[in-house]
Amino acid sequence: MSQPHLSNSKFVLKEPIENHAPIQMSAWLVVPTEWPEGQRFPNPPSAFEQEAIDKAAQLLADHNIQVQINVKSITSEDASQWPTVARLRLFPNTGREAPSPKLDDDVPF
């Protein structure tokens, strides 16, 4: 794999983490929506967008697709020199609140 499926090079920890302290990570599939100033959360996705999110999450769970995350420290302009400071996997959660409908080939995205 020459390029990751997902990436974010602008992530900064809000708080320092003690060396070797265990941490917990979680992830949500989201569609970018407006986040009005002063509002605690962004606007929710439309029903169509939520359906796409639910189908994508169900595909991950149905096929046990995991997300591997490599965390690198940006130490220079040359990305090939960035040291890996953490490597972890996120696993699909099972037992979701409501079962998603059976998936078909008409994926809305």
QUIWOLIN-V211046 format. One line per field, one symbol per residue. ss: DSSP state (H for helix, E for strand, - for the rest). psi: psi as a letter, one per 30 degrees, with the letter a starting at -180 (. if undefined). burial: I if it has 9 or more other C-alpha atoms within 8 Angstrom, else O. A space follows every 10 residues. Layout:
# QUIWOLIN-V211046
ss=???
psi=???
burial=???
This chain:
# QUIWOLIN-V211046
ss=---------- ---------- ---------- ---------- ------HHHH HHHHHHHHHH HH----EEEE EE------HH H--EEEEEEE ---------- ---------
psi=jfklekljgg kkkfkkkkkg kklkklkkkl kklkikkfke llkllleeee eeeeeeeeee eeghkljkkk kkkjfafjff fkkkfkklkk kkklhlekkl lkkafikg.
burial=OOOOOOOOOO OOOOOOOOOO OOOOOOOOOO OOOOOOOOOO OIOOIOOOII OIIIIOIIII IOOOIIOOOI OIOOOOOOOO OIOIOOIOOI OIOOOOOOOO OOOOOOOOO
